[in-house]
Amino acid sequence: MPKVNFEMPAPLSAEQAFTKIQTFLNSDNHFKKLDPKVSATFDQSNKSCQINGSQFKADLKIKPNNDTCSVAIEVDIPFALALFKGKIKEEIEKAFKKVLT
């Protein structure tokens, strides 16, 4: 499966970012509208999350950096969606920027 990998900075502590992402992914969000089978499994101690949908799988890891952090995201997508990697990345970044500010 093709992968979409990127990292984005967040102006929050790792704990704050993890809590906000966890709240977002457990709510009725944009991703659940696109794929109702989306589910997330959280690992509080490692500040990570595994997201599974019917068409994709994603791993998310929050990396502390002093008073701020960054969020590393890796998404496995089917070959049929490989041409849309840029758009997929853009949509994920847009959603998480709203959550992390």
N, C-alpha and C positions, 0 to 999 in steps of 0.2 A: 504494500500500500504506500502511496506517496505520503510525504509528511510536510506539514507546515510548522516550522520552528521559528520562534521569535521570543524576545524578552522585552518587557516594558518597565520603565521606572515608575515607582509610586511614592508620593510624598507622605507616606504613612509608615508607622512602625510595622514590622512583620506581623505582630499580633493583631493590630488594627486592620491591616489588609486582609488577613486570613478571615477574620470575623465578618468583614463586609462581603467578601467573596462567598463565604459560606451562606450568609443570609440571602444574597442574590441568587445563588444557584438552588437554594431550597424554596424559593418563591416562584410564582408564575412569572417567568421571564421570557425574553425574546427567543431564546434557544428552544424552550418548550413549545412555543408556538410553531416553530419550524419542524420540530421532531418531538412529538408527545411522549416518546419512550425514553427521553433523556433522564439519566439518573446520575447522581454524584455520590462518591464515597470519599470521606474526609479523613485525613490523618493529622490530628491536632499536634502531636509531638514533633512531626517532621514538617509541619506547615505545608502539606501537599494535598492534592485532590486528584482523583481519577474520575473522569466523566465518560459515560458510555451512552451512545445513542444507537439508533437502528442503522445509521449510515457512517458513523465515525466513532473514534475513541480518542480521548485527549488526556494528557497528563499536565498538571499544573503544579509548580513548585515556587514557593515564596522564599527569596533569598535575602536575609537581613544585610543591611549596609549602614552601620551606625544608627542614626535616627530615622532612616528611610529604608526602603527595600526595593527589590525588583521582582517581577513576576515572570517566570520562564514558562512558556506554553509550547507544548508539542502536540499536534493534532494529526492523527492518522485518518486519511480520507480515501475513499475508493477511487480506483483509476478513472472512473467515469467523471469524477469531479476535479481531476488534476488540472484541467484548464482554468478552473476557477479558484486556484490557490490564492491569488492576490485578493480577490473579493472576499474570500473566507477570512483571511487574515485581517482585512480592513473591518469586517463586521465584528470580529472578536475584539479587536483593539477598541473600536468605538464603544462597545458594550462595557468593557472593563474600565475604560477611561472614566465613564460616568460613575461607575461604582467606586473607583479609587480616588476620587477627588472630593 
